[in-house]
């Protein structure tokens, strides 16, 4: 019906089609364009990596990572890629693209649902926007410590949630560590619940986290990760919350020197695969990828522990004042957010009780 020609003077028919697509299918168009960019990038990278002696791989897949090249999750992704290529004897090559090259986590998840990106490591807070049942695992003050969390995630409960997202669009592979999130600010040390009153705290774009901050008496300010430093510097926000490596790597210690260790969130991260990609793989290759993902997760956890220790030591040597909440005060913080549990996990309190019970096992 419509002629679509490539010429200096574009026919009116092509313009009509283009405008129609943009008007009625904006999301799909964005994904298509993003997918095209990914495909072209992968082809270019493959050409760069292959030597004349190397055999062309059967599959070349993309892997999205939004952290820097030396970050534990990125190094874990690269280790995963190396393991897969070695154990498939070069038949499968996975190209890790870090620093948000393929988009932010929300965009990456959307592209994966359409088959535009093959693998990724994403935060549970972003993934829970598509799979609300995952909210259970990121509730505030849920775990006693890291040992408690890994006992849960490496056990029956974790396996159930990992397999739970495995539908036609996404496949869960393994759990990555992202440490514990704590509060930091530019105003004063936070040593009790009353110190939170009225503080403007930056949070991720997550309704759950907005409710948590509100329950603690502070004001939640959702904003992008890249805007936090300047916002702290200019007083748009008083504080933020994140783990030690992020606080250090983004230089937030320069503009917010008061760091309170309350460990309000231990939000794990998940390695995932696009359902479209999974369908292309044989059962043998699926097993290899699952095995490599879990092995890379163990490696990433070791890297994370070491990086967190180094980051803490670095910022303290550069003037960060650290406050450790007492057990009694931490209990007050947890009690303050119980209404959030009721809102997001009202139908899953039995799972919460099981997770809590795991913390009593020593």
C-alpha positions in Angstrom: 0.0 0.0 0.0 2.8 2.4 0.9 6.0 2.9 -1.0 9.1 3.1 1.2 12.1 4.3 -0.9 15.5 5.4 0.0 16.2 8.7 -1.8 17.3 12.2 -1.1 13.7 13.4 -1.3 11.8 11.0 1.0 8.4 10.1 -0.4 5.4 11.3 1.6 4.3 7.6 2.0 7.3 6.8 4.1 6.8 9.8 6.3 3.2 8.8 7.0 4.3 5.3 8.0 7.1 6.6 10.2 4.8 9.1 12.0 2.1 6.5 12.5 4.6 4.0 14.1 5.9 6.7 16.4 2.4 7.8 17.4 0.9 4.4 18.2 3.9 2.2 19.0 6.4 4.5 20.8 7.7 1.8 23.2 8.1 -0.8 20.5 9.9 1.7 18.3 12.3 2.6 21.0 13.1 -1.1 21.7 13.6 -1.8 18.0 16.0 1.1 17.6 17.8 0.1 20.8 18.0 -3.4 19.6 19.5 -2.3 16.2 22.2 -0.4 18.1 23.0 -3.4 20.2 23.2 -5.7 17.2 25.5 -3.3 15.3 27.7 -2.9 18.3 28.1 -6.6 18.8 29.0 -7.1 15.1 31.6 -4.5 15.4 33.0 -6.0 18.6 33.2 -9.4 17.1 35.1 -8.2 14.1 37.6 -6.5 16.5 38.0 -9.6 18.7 38.3 -12.3 16.0 41.8 -13.1 14.6 42.2 -14.8 11.2 43.0 -18.1 12.9 39.9 -18.1 15.1 36.7 -20.0 14.2 33.6 -17.8 14.2 31.4 -18.7 17.2 28.0 -20.2 16.7 26.4 -17.6 19.0 27.6 -14.1 20.0 25.5 -12.7 22.9 25.3 -9.3 24.6 25.6 -8.8 28.4 24.5 -5.5 29.9 26.1 -4.1 33.0 25.7 -0.6 34.3 28.7 -0.4 36.7 32.3 0.5 35.8 34.9 -1.9 34.4 36.6 -2.6 37.7 33.3 -3.1 39.8 32.8 -6.5 41.3 29.6 -7.2 39.3 31.3 -6.3 36.1 34.3 -8.5 36.9 31.9 -11.3 37.8 30.2 -10.9 34.4 33.5 -11.1 32.6 34.4 -14.2 34.5 31.0 -15.7 33.5 31.8 -14.9 29.9 35.2 -16.5 30.1 33.8 -19.7 31.7 31.1 -20.0 29.1 33.4 -19.5 26.1 35.9 -22.0 27.6 33.3 -24.7 28.4 31.6 -24.4 25.0 35.0 -24.5 23.3 34.3 -21.1 21.7 30.9 -21.9 20.3 29.3 -19.3 22.6 30.8 -15.9 23.1 29.3 -13.3 25.5 30.4 -9.7 25.1 30.1 -7.8 28.4 29.3 -4.1 27.9 29.7 -2.1 31.1 29.1 1.4 32.3 25.5 1.5 31.1 26.4 1.3 27.4 23.3 -0.6 26.6 21.0 1.6 28.8 19.9 1.9 32.4 18.6 -1.2 34.2 14.9 -0.4 33.5 15.7 0.0 29.8 17.8 -3.2 29.7 15.0 -5.3 31.3 12.5 -4.0 28.7 14.9 -4.8 25.8 15.5 -8.3 27.2 11.7 -8.9 27.2 11.7 -8.2 23.5 15.0 -10.1 22.9 17.1 -7.0 22.2 19.7 -7.9 24.9 20.7 -11.5 25.8 22.1 -11.4 29.4 22.4 -8.8 32.2 22.9 -8.3 35.9 20.1 -6.2 37.4 19.1 -5.0 40.8 16.2 -6.7 42.5 14.6 -3.3 43.1 14.3 -2.8 39.3 13.2 -6.4 38.6 10.5 -6.2 41.2 8.7 -3.6 39.2 7.9 -6.4 36.7 7.7 -9.2 39.3 6.2 -7.8 42.5 6.6 -11.1 44.3 10.3 -10.3 44.6 9.5 -7.4 46.9 9.7 -9.9 49.8 13.4 -10.3 49.3 14.2 -6.5 49.5 12.1 -5.6 52.6 13.9 -3.2 55.0 15.8 -4.7 58.0 14.9 -8.2 56.8 18.3 -9.9 57.4 20.4 -10.0 60.5 23.6 -10.0 58.4 25.1 -11.3 55.1 25.4 -14.9 56.5 21.6 -14.8 57.1 20.9 -13.5 53.6 23.0 -16.1 51.8 21.5 -18.9 53.9 18.2 -17.8 52.5 19.2 -17.2 48.9 21.3 -20.3 48.5 18.5 -22.4 50.0 15.0 -23.4 49.1 13.5 -19.9 49.4 16.1 -18.4 47.1 15.8 -21.1 44.5 12.0 -20.7 44.5 12.3 -17.0 43.7 15.1 -17.5 41.2 13.0 -20.0 39.3 9.9 -17.9 39.7 10.8 -15.3 37.1 11.7 -18.0 34.6 8.8 -17.5 32.2 8.7 -16.9 28.4 10.5 -13.5 28.8 13.2 -13.8 31.4 15.2 -16.6 33.0 16.9 -16.3 36.4 20.5 -17.6 36.5 22.2 -16.7 39.8 22.3 -14.3 42.8 25.0 -11.6 42.9 26.0 -9.6 46.0 25.4 -5.9 46.3 26.2 -5.5 49.9 24.2 -3.6 52.5 22.7 -0.2 51.9 23.2 2.5 54.6 22.3 6.1 55.0 24.8 9.0 54.5 24.3 12.7 54.5 25.9 16.1 54.6 24.2 17.6 57.7 24.8 15.6 60.8 25.5 12.1 62.2 22.4 9.9 62.3 22.5 7.9 65.5 18.8 7.6 66.4 15.4 7.5 64.6 14.7 11.2 65.5 17.7 12.3 63.5 16.0 11.2 60.3 13.1 13.6 60.8 12.6 15.9 57.8 15.8 14.9 56.0 15.6 14.9 52.2 16.9 11.5 51.2 17.6 10.5 47.6 16.2 7.1 46.6 16.0 4.9 43.5 12.8 5.3 41.5 11.0 2.7 43.6 7.7 3.1 45.3 8.8 0.7 48.0 11.8 2.8 49.0 9.8 6.0 48.9 7.5 4.4 51.5 10.4 3.2 53.6 12.0 6.6 53.8 8.6 8.2 54.6 8.0 5.7 57.4 11.3 6.7 59.0 10.2 10.3 59.1 12.3 11.6 56.2 11.4 12.9 52.8 12.1 10.6 49.8 13.5 12.3 46.7 13.6 9.9 43.7 16.3 10.7 41.2 18.8 9.1 38.8 22.1 7.7 40.2 24.2 10.1 38.1 22.6 13.2 39.6 23.2 12.3 43.3 26.6 14.0 43.7 25.6 17.4 42.3 22.3 17.2 44.3 24.2 16.6 47.5 26.7 19.4 46.7 23.9 21.9 45.9 21.7 21.0 48.8 18.8 19.6 46.7 19.0 16.5 48.9 20.5 16.2 52.4 21.5 12.6 52.0 21.2 9.3 50.1 21.6 5.6 50.8 23.9 3.0 49.3 26.6 0.5 49.9 30.3 1.2 50.7 31.7 0.7 47.1 29.1 2.9 45.5 29.6 5.6 48.2 33.3 5.6 47.5 33.4 5.0 43.7 30.9 7.9 43.0 32.9 10.2 45.4 29.8 10.9 47.5 32.1 10.9 50.6 33.3 14.3 49.3 29.9 16.0 49.8 28.2 13.8 52.4 30.7 12.8 55.1 28.3 11.3 57.7 27.8 7.6 57.1 25.4 5.6 59.3 25.7 1.8 59.3 22.1 0.6 59.7 22.0 -2.0 56.9 18.4 -1.2 56.2 18.6 -3.1 52.9 20.5 -6.1 51.7 19.1 -6.1 48.1 20.7 -8.9 46.1 21.1 -8.7 42.4 20.3 -11.3 39.8 21.9 -12.5 36.6 19.2 -13.0 34.0 18.9 -14.3 30.5 16.3 -13.2 27.8 13.7 -15.9 27.2 14.3 -15.4 23.4 18.0 -16.2 23.9 17.2 -19.2 26.1 15.0 -20.7 23.5 17.9 -20.7 21.0 20.1 -22.9 23.3 20.3 -26.7 23.6 19.7 -28.4 26.9 23.4 -29.0 27.1 24.3 -25.3 26.6 21.6 -24.3 29.1 23.2 -26.5 31.7 26.6 -25.0 31.0 25.4 -21.5 31.3 23.6 -22.2 34.6 26.7 -23.8 36.0 28.9 -20.9 34.9 26.5 -18.3 36.3 26.5 -19.9 39.7 30.3 -20.2 39.7 30.7 -16.6 38.7 28.3 -15.6 41.5 30.6 -17.2 44.1 33.5 -15.4 42.5 31.7 -12.0 42.6 30.8 -12.4 46.2 34.4 -12.8 47.1 35.3 -9.7 45.1 32.5 -7.8 46.7 33.6 -8.6 50.3 37.1 -7.4 49.6 36.0 -4.3 47.7 33.6 -3.2 50.5 36.4 -3.5 53.0 38.7 -1.4 50.8 36.1 1.2 50.1 35.3 1.6 53.8 38.9 2.0 54.7 39.4 4.5 51.9 36.5 6.9 52.8 37.4 6.8 56.5 40.9 7.8 55.7 39.4 10.8 53.7 37.3 12.2 56.5 34.1 10.1 56.6 32.5 9.9 60.0 31.0 6.5 60.6 28.1 5.8 63.1 27.1 2.3 63.9 23.5 2.0 65.1 23.0 0.1 68.3 20.9 -3.1 68.3 18.2 -1.3 70.2 18.1 1.6 67.8 18.1 -0.7 64.8 15.1 -2.4 66.3 13.3 1.0 66.5 14.1 1.6 62.8 12.6 -1.8 61.9 9.5 -1.3 64.0 8.9 2.1 62.2 8.7 0.4 58.8 6.4 -2.5 59.7 3.5 -0.7 57.9 5.5 -1.1 54.7 5.6 -4.9 55.3 1.9 -4.9 55.5 1.4 -2.9 52.3 3.8 -4.9 50.1 3.9 -8.4 51.7 0.5 -8.7 53.3 -0.1 -12.0 51.5 3.5 -13.2 52.0 4.0 -12.9 55.7 4.5 -16.6 55.9 7.6 -16.2 53.7 8.8 -13.3 55.8 8.5 -15.5 58.9 10.5 -18.3 57.2 13.2 -15.9 56.3 13.3 -14.5 59.8 13.5 -18.0 61.2 16.6 -18.6 59.1 18.3 -15.8 60.9 18.0 -17.7 64.2 20.0 -20.7 62.8 23.6 -20.3 63.9 
